[in-house]
Amino acid sequence: MTPPKAAIAVLLCLTAAPAAAFTQTKFATPEAARQRCPRGIVVWLSMPNNVFYPAGARAYGATPHGAYMCEQDAVAQGARAARR
């Protein structure tokens, strides 16, 4: 029995997903984020408002719903830098 063409198309899409799509970008500690971007800048992303803060900012690591991540990942996900 031959599988339907739609099922084959779905399988091809699932197996063709880039590995980067499954890469974790949000971390519980700045040290864990540093392993993802050893030469980049680690920021705190406040998830409710999608704003990130650099180290030294008052909100860095202090908002209730957030995560540490690489600045380039935050920008790629549509976050914006906090106003200074």
Order of alpha helices (4+ residues) and beta strands (2+ residues): alpha-alpha-beta-beta-beta-alpha-beta
